Amino acid sequence: MIGIIGGSGLGEALGALPTGEAHRIDTPFGATSAPIVTTEIGGVPVALLARHGEGHLLNPSRVPYRANIFAMKKLGVTRILASGAVGSLREEIAPRSLVIPDQVVDRTFRRAGTFYEDLAVHVELASPFCPSLRRALLLAGPSADGGTYVCMEGPQFSTRAESELHRAWDAHLIGMTVMPEAKLAREAEICYALVALVTDHDCWRPRKADLDAHRLLEEIIGHLRAATENALGLIRRALPVVASGQGECGCQSALALAIWSDRAKIPREVRSKLAPLLGKYLD
């Protein structure tokens, strides 16, 4: 099953909800952002989740990332295609572009970033996005290959000084949602890749003098709608390739060498709590 995480209205936009089933799944980390809807798109089983909840009420710091990924794992999801709005830190990455990033700088600080608070688990994250999923997305249609995504805490946007700093780091995109989502997917041994939807150039680029705040917002929303439509088309085209399981990666065995705790000393309640994630390594 392929998980798809995106904005509100994702299922309707993909034309998938009429035959869908909504799941409210209990997790040790609370409730998911919204019910997860399982259905099929072009014959491919998918699980759809609105990251910010119904009505987009959850800001990026309040998204229950651990519950979302844990619930996907319980449903049998093995791969996740995510989408998210970003600002561009490069002149050549224009609004309405789609980018498939390959690197992340995590600047979040208020979010729980691991499932494994009761034991020592260290997954390898040099390549934070699944290379196999990235290839499938790049083959599915026009999008930019690679780039570094800076994930800031938010919910405020960057200051001009921060935006210039991120550019000095040679980063390409700025957003608020890919972390810890990508880290948790790796901890859950789920392949994960992101389609980044460029809505604007970040504040490093002075806006036009004749563009007031209302017109600027209208412009950004227009870019987001166009990029979202393009991204959904890209995901639909990529699904058959993703479902075929072509390509090799280490995502689905990420825990094989990552558990550093003495397994004989891991408490029974911790084993039970984390069984969907760790069970095959602790039996």
Secondary structure, DSSP 8 states (H G I E B T S, - for coil): -EEEEESTTHHHHHT-GGG-EEE----TT---SS-EEEEEETTEEEEEEETTTTTT---GGG--HHHHHHHHHHHT--EEEEEEEEEE-STTS-TT-EEE--EEEEE--SS---S-TTS-B----SS-S-HHHHHHHHHTSS-EE--EEEEE--SS---HHHHHHHHHTT--EEESSSTTHHHHHHHTT-EEEEEEEEEEE-TTS---TT--HHHHHHHHHHHHHHHHHHHHHHHHHHHHHHHHT-S--SGGGTTTTTB-S-GGGS-HHHHHHTHHHHHHHH-
